[in-house]
Amino acid sequence: MVNFYDLTGPFIRLLDPELAHGFAIKGLKMGIVPRPTIFNDSVLESNHWGLKFRTPIGMAAGFDKNADVPDEVLAQGFGSVEIGSITPRPQPGNPKPRMFRLTRDRAVINRMGFNSQGMQTVAARLKERARSSHYPGVVGINLGKNKETEDAAADYVLGINAFADYADYLVVNVSSPNTPGLRALQDRDQLAELLSRCMEALKAIKPEGTPPLLLKIAPDLTDEDKQDIAGVVLELKIDGLITTNTTIERPDSLMDPQKSEIGGLSGVPLLRPSTEVLRQMYSLTEGKVPIVGVGGIVSGEDAYEKIRAGASLVQFYSAMIYKGPSLANTIAKDLAQLLKRDGYTNVSDAVGADHRARSS
C-alpha cells in the first residue's frame, strides 16, 4: 500500500520548511492526514512516573509548539507528545528564514528562538482539551523563558503554575542554542538554583500528585558539565533527563550547502553524539534516573540503540520531515521485532543493556 507521505512528501518539501510545518499542523487539525492502524504490542509497554506508555516512541518538542494537535499526533502512533517550548509571554522568535532542510544529510538546522503564542493561549487550549474526550497517550509540556527575561527561574515558575494541572510531565528546557544565555543555565550553581525554585513551585501548586519534572540538556557539554548536571539531578531528585537538544557543532561529514547556517542541528548527524551523551548520563546517574533519548532517530534500530545505551523512552521530530508522521508506527513495529529477537519480553528490560554487557 502506498504511504500517504510518499505521495505528498516530495511536494511538501518544495515549500519553505516553516511554511511546510504550518501546513502539516493544519492538515492534522483538519483531519486530512490519514491515521494509520496503530501498532500495539505488550513488549513496548512501560510505566514511568506512574504514567503508562503504550510505546516508548514519542514526538519531541518543537513540532506542536502551541498544543494545536496533541491528539492528532498521538493518533499517528506516538505514545507521547511533548508540547512547546512555551514561554510565559507571546514572542515571535528570531527573524525568518530560521529553519533549513539539509536534505543531503537528512538533517535540519533551526534558529527559531522560542517562537511561542504564550502560556495563556496554550493553557486555554489544554484546558478545553481536558474537558473533552481525547486520544489516549502521554502529553508533556516543555517550558522555556522569554528572551528578555533576566530572572530565568521566574519564567519557568510561571510556566509550572500555568501547566501543572494539564501536564502529564513538565520539562525545564535550558538547552536550546537559539536563546541568548540559556545554555549558561546548565552551569552547576545556576542549574541547582533554577531547579530548586521549580520544584518548590510544583510542590506549592500541586502538594499531591505532582507531575514529574524533567530536565532537557544540550549535547555540547564538557565532561565536567555532565558530571555537574548529574550531581544536581541526583541531589535534587529530579524525575528525569531528556538527552539531547540540537547541537551547535557541524560535523565534517555534512554535505548540504546550507550547513553553514547558524542554529541548532538535528537529524541523522546528531544520532551518534546525542547517544554518547545519553550513554554517559546513564552512567553518571547510575541508571537511577529515567532518560528520554532524542536525536537522530530514523529507524527501529536507532531507537533500540538509544534504549540499550540507557534510554527508557525515545523521541524524534526531524525524521518526520523526511518520512512523515506514520514513521512512529514503523519504528514501533521494528523495535518490537528487535526486542523479541534478543529475547526481551519487555522494553524496560533492555534499558541500559550495553552497560551490563560491558560489566559482565
C-alpha positions as CSV (number, residue, x, y, z in Angstrom):
1,M,0.0,0.0,0.0
2,V,1.4,3.4,-0.9
3,N,2.1,5.6,2.1
4,F,0.3,9.0,2.0
5,Y,3.5,10.8,2.8
6,D,5.4,9.0,0.0
7,L,2.9,10.8,-2.4
8,T,2.8,14.2,-0.7
9,G,6.2,14.5,0.8
10,P,8.1,15.5,-2.3
11,F,5.7,18.3,-2.9
12,I,5.7,19.5,0.7
13,R,9.5,19.6,0.7
14,L,9.4,22.0,-2.2
15,L,7.9,24.6,0.2
16,D,9.8,26.7,2.7
17,P,10.4,24.4,5.8
18,E,8.5,26.6,8.2
19,L,5.6,27.0,5.8
20,A,5.5,23.3,5.3
21,H,5.4,22.8,9.0
22,G,2.4,25.1,9.2
23,F,0.7,23.1,6.5
24,A,1.4,19.9,8.5
25,I,-0.2,21.3,11.6
26,K,-3.3,22.4,9.6
27,G,-3.5,19.1,7.8
28,L,-3.5,17.2,11.1
29,K,-6.1,19.6,12.6
30,M,-8.4,19.3,9.6
31,G,-8.1,15.5,9.6
32,I,-6.8,15.2,6.1
33,V,-3.7,13.3,7.2
34,P,-4.7,9.6,7.2
35,R,-4.5,7.9,10.6
36,P,-2.6,4.6,10.4
37,T,-3.7,1.4,12.1
38,I,-2.0,1.8,15.4
39,F,0.6,-1.0,16.1
40,N,0.3,-2.3,19.7
41,D,2.5,-4.9,21.3
42,S,2.9,-5.6,25.0
43,V,6.6,-5.8,24.6
44,L,6.6,-2.0,24.0
45,E,4.5,-1.0,27.1
46,S,6.2,0.6,30.1
47,N,5.4,2.7,33.1
48,H,7.4,5.7,34.3
49,W,6.5,8.2,37.0
50,G,3.2,6.5,37.4
51,L,2.4,7.0,33.7
52,K,1.6,4.3,31.2
53,F,3.4,4.5,27.9
54,R,1.8,2.3,25.2
55,T,5.0,2.6,23.2
56,P,8.3,4.3,24.1
57,I,8.2,6.3,20.8
58,G,7.3,9.9,21.4
59,M,7.1,13.2,19.4
60,A,9.8,15.6,20.5
61,A,9.2,19.2,21.4
62,G,9.3,21.6,18.5
63,F,6.6,20.2,16.3
64,D,3.4,21.1,18.2
65,K,4.7,24.2,19.9
66,N,1.3,25.6,20.9
67,A,-0.8,22.5,21.6
68,D,-2.7,22.7,18.3
69,V,-2.7,19.0,17.6
70,P,-1.6,16.8,20.5
71,D,-4.4,14.2,20.0
72,E,-3.8,14.1,16.2
73,V,-0.1,13.4,16.8
74,L,-0.9,10.6,19.3
75,A,-3.3,9.1,16.7
76,Q,-0.3,8.8,14.3
77,G,1.2,6.1,16.5
78,F,3.1,8.1,19.1
79,G,2.9,7.0,22.7
80,S,3.6,10.5,23.9
81,V,3.8,14.1,22.6
82,E,5.8,17.0,24.1
83,I,4.3,20.4,23.6
84,G,6.4,23.5,23.4
85,S,8.7,25.1,24.1
86,I,6.2,27.5,25.7
87,T,7.2,30.9,27.0
88,P,5.2,32.9,29.6
89,R,4.6,35.8,27.2
90,P,4.0,35.5,23.5
91,Q,7.1,36.2,21.4
92,P,7.7,36.0,17.7
93,G,11.1,34.3,17.9
94,N,14.0,35.1,15.5
95,P,13.6,36.7,12.1
96,K,12.8,34.4,9.1
97,P,14.1,32.4,7.5
98,R,15.0,30.4,10.5
99,M,14.6,26.7,9.5
100,F,16.7,25.0,6.9
101,R,16.5,21.5,5.5
102,L,19.8,19.8,4.9
103,T,18.3,17.2,2.6
104,R,21.5,15.5,1.5
105,D,22.3,14.9,5.2
106,R,18.7,14.1,6.3
107,A,19.1,16.9,8.8
108,V,17.6,20.3,9.9
109,I,19.1,23.5,11.2
110,N,16.8,25.8,13.1
111,R,17.2,29.1,14.9
112,M,13.5,29.5,15.8
113,G,14.2,31.3,19.1
114,F,11.3,30.0,21.2
115,N,8.6,31.4,19.0
116,S,5.5,30.9,21.1
117,Q,1.9,32.0,21.4
118,G,2.5,32.3,25.2
119,M,1.3,30.3,28.1
120,Q,-2.2,31.9,28.4
121,T,-3.2,30.8,24.9
122,V,-1.7,27.4,25.2
123,A,-3.1,26.8,28.7
124,A,-6.6,27.7,27.5
125,R,-6.2,25.2,24.6
126,L,-5.2,22.5,27.0
127,K,-8.0,23.4,29.4
128,E,-10.5,22.9,26.6
129,R,-8.9,19.6,25.7
130,A,-9.2,18.4,29.3
131,R,-13.0,19.0,29.2
132,S,-13.4,16.8,26.1
133,S,-12.6,13.2,25.3
134,H,-9.1,12.9,23.9
135,Y,-6.8,10.3,22.3
136,P,-5.0,8.1,24.9
137,G,-1.4,8.9,25.4
138,V,1.0,11.0,27.5
139,V,1.3,14.8,27.0
140,G,4.3,16.6,28.3
141,I,4.8,20.3,28.5
142,N,8.2,21.8,27.6
143,L,8.9,25.2,29.2
144,G,11.2,28.0,28.0
145,K,11.9,31.5,29.0
146,N,11.3,34.8,27.3
147,K,14.3,36.3,25.5
148,E,14.4,39.5,27.6
149,T,13.7,37.9,31.0
150,E,16.7,38.3,33.3
151,D,15.4,36.1,36.2
152,A,15.1,32.9,34.2
153,A,13.7,30.8,37.1
154,A,10.8,33.2,37.4
155,D,9.7,32.4,33.9
156,Y,9.9,28.6,34.5
157,V,7.9,29.1,37.7
158,L,5.2,30.9,35.7
159,G,5.1,28.0,33.3
160,I,4.8,25.5,36.1
161,N,1.9,27.4,37.6
162,A,0.1,27.6,34.3
163,F,0.5,24.0,33.2
164,A,0.8,21.8,36.3
165,D,-2.9,20.9,36.0
166,Y,-2.6,19.8,32.4
167,A,0.8,18.3,32.0
168,D,1.5,14.5,32.4
169,Y,5.1,15.7,32.8
170,L,6.9,19.0,32.7
171,V,10.3,19.8,31.1
172,V,12.7,22.6,32.0
173,N,14.4,23.4,28.8
174,V,17.8,25.1,29.3
175,S,19.5,23.7,26.2
176,S,18.2,25.5,23.1
177,P,21.1,27.2,21.4
178,N,18.8,29.9,20.0
179,T,18.0,32.0,23.1
180,P,21.0,34.1,24.3
181,G,22.4,32.9,27.7
182,L,20.0,30.0,28.0
183,R,22.7,27.2,27.9
184,A,24.6,29.0,30.7
185,L,21.8,27.9,33.0
186,Q,23.4,24.4,32.8
187,D,26.2,25.7,35.0
188,R,26.0,23.8,38.3
189,D,25.1,26.6,40.7
190,Q,22.7,28.3,38.3
191,L,21.1,24.9,37.5
192,A,20.7,23.9,41.1
193,E,19.0,27.2,42.0
194,L,16.7,27.1,38.9
195,L,15.6,23.5,39.5
196,S,15.1,24.1,43.3
197,R,12.8,27.0,42.6
198,C,10.9,24.9,40.0
199,M,10.5,22.1,42.5
200,E,9.3,24.4,45.2
201,A,6.7,25.9,42.8
202,L,5.5,22.5,41.8
203,K,5.0,21.4,45.5
204,A,3.2,24.6,46.3
205,I,0.7,24.4,43.5
206,K,0.3,20.6,43.5
207,P,1.1,19.2,47.0
208,E,-0.1,15.8,45.9
209,G,0.0,14.2,42.5
210,T,2.8,16.5,41.4
211,P,3.6,15.9,37.7
212,P,7.2,14.7,37.2
213,L,9.8,17.3,36.4
214,L,12.4,16.6,33.7
215,L,15.5,18.5,32.6
216,K,16.4,18.8,28.9
217,I,20.2,19.2,28.3
218,A,22.4,20.1,25.3
219,P,24.8,17.7,23.5
220,D,27.6,20.3,23.5
221,L,28.8,19.7,27.1
222,T,32.2,19.1,28.6
223,D,32.8,16.1,30.8
224,E,32.8,18.4,33.8
225,D,29.4,19.9,32.7
226,K,27.9,16.4,32.5
227,Q,29.3,15.4,35.9
228,D,27.8,18.6,37.4
229,I,24.4,18.1,35.8
230,A,24.3,14.5,37.0
231,G,25.2,15.6,40.5
232,V,22.5,18.2,40.6
233,V,19.9,15.8,39.2
234,L,20.7,13.2,41.8
235,E,21.0,15.6,44.7
236,L,17.6,17.3,44.0
237,K,16.0,14.1,42.9
238,I,14.9,15.4,39.5
239,D,12.5,12.9,38.0
240,G,14.1,12.5,34.5
241,L,16.5,13.8,31.9
242,I,16.0,14.4,28.2
243,T,19.2,14.0,26.2
244,T,19.6,15.9,24.0
245,N,18.6,19.1,22.3
246,T,20.1,20.3,19.0
247,T,23.9,20.8,18.5
248,I,25.8,23.9,17.5
249,E,28.6,21.6,16.2
250,R,28.9,21.0,12.5
251,P,30.4,17.6,11.6
252,D,32.8,17.4,8.8
253,S,30.5,14.8,7.1
254,L,27.8,17.5,6.3
255,M,27.3,17.9,2.6
256,D,24.4,20.2,2.1
257,P,25.2,23.8,1.1
258,Q,23.1,25.1,4.0
259,K,25.3,23.5,6.6
260,S,26.8,26.9,7.5
261,E,23.5,28.4,8.7
262,I,23.5,29.5,12.3
263,G,21.3,27.5,14.7
264,G,20.8,24.0,16.2
265,L,21.5,21.0,14.0
266,S,19.2,18.0,14.4
267,G,18.6,14.8,12.4
268,V,20.8,11.9,11.4
269,P,24.1,13.7,12.1
270,L,23.0,14.1,15.8
271,L,22.4,10.4,16.4
272,R,26.0,9.4,17.4
273,P,26.9,12.4,19.6
274,S,23.5,12.5,21.3
275,T,23.6,8.8,22.1
276,E,27.0,9.2,23.5
277,V,25.8,11.9,25.9
278,L,22.9,9.7,26.8
279,R,25.3,6.8,27.5
280,Q,27.4,9.0,29.7
281,M,24.5,10.5,31.6
282,Y,23.1,7.0,32.3
283,S,26.4,6.0,33.8
284,L,26.8,9.3,35.8
285,T,23.3,8.9,37.3
286,E,23.9,5.2,38.0
287,G,20.8,4.2,36.0
288,K,18.6,5.7,38.7
289,V,17.0,8.5,36.6
290,P,14.8,7.7,33.6
291,I,16.2,9.2,30.4
292,V,14.4,10.2,27.3
293,G,16.7,9.7,24.3
294,V,16.4,12.3,21.5
295,G,18.5,13.0,18.4
296,G,18.9,11.4,15.0
297,I,16.3,8.6,15.3
298,V,15.0,7.4,11.9
299,S,14.5,3.7,12.5
300,G,13.8,1.0,14.9
301,E,17.5,0.2,15.1
302,D,18.3,3.8,16.1
303,A,15.6,3.7,18.8
304,Y,16.9,0.4,20.1
305,E,20.5,1.7,20.2
306,K,19.4,4.5,22.5
307,I,17.4,2.2,24.7
308,R,20.4,-0.1,25.1
309,A,22.5,2.9,25.8
310,G,20.2,3.9,28.7
311,A,17.0,5.5,27.4
312,S,13.7,4.5,29.0
313,L,11.8,6.4,26.3
314,V,12.8,7.9,22.9
315,Q,11.6,10.8,20.8
316,F,12.1,12.2,17.3
317,Y,10.9,15.1,15.2
318,S,13.3,15.8,12.3
319,A,12.9,12.4,10.7
320,M,9.2,13.2,10.3
321,I,10.1,16.0,7.9
322,Y,11.5,13.4,5.5
323,K,9.4,10.3,6.2
324,G,6.1,11.6,7.6
325,P,4.2,11.2,10.9
326,S,3.4,7.5,10.3
327,L,7.1,6.8,10.9
328,A,6.3,6.4,14.6
329,N,4.2,3.3,13.8
330,T,7.0,1.9,11.6
331,I,9.7,2.4,14.3
332,A,7.4,0.8,16.9
333,K,7.0,-2.3,14.7
334,D,10.7,-2.6,14.0
335,L,11.6,-2.0,17.6
336,A,9.3,-4.8,18.8
337,Q,10.9,-7.2,16.4
338,L,14.4,-6.3,17.6
339,L,13.4,-6.7,21.3
340,K,11.9,-10.1,20.7
341,R,14.9,-11.2,18.5
342,D,17.2,-10.6,21.5
343,G,14.9,-12.4,23.9
344,Y,13.3,-9.4,25.7
345,T,9.7,-9.7,26.9
346,N,9.5,-6.0,27.7
347,V,11.3,-2.9,26.5
348,S,12.2,-1.9,30.1
349,D,14.4,-5.0,30.4
350,A,16.6,-3.7,27.5
351,V,17.2,-0.2,29.0
352,G,20.9,0.1,29.6
353,A,21.7,-3.4,28.3
354,D,25.0,-2.2,26.8
355,H,26.3,-1.1,30.2
356,R,25.5,-4.5,31.7
357,A,27.2,-6.3,28.8
358,R,30.4,-4.3,29.3
359,S,30.5,-5.1,33.1
360,S,29.8,-8.8,32.7
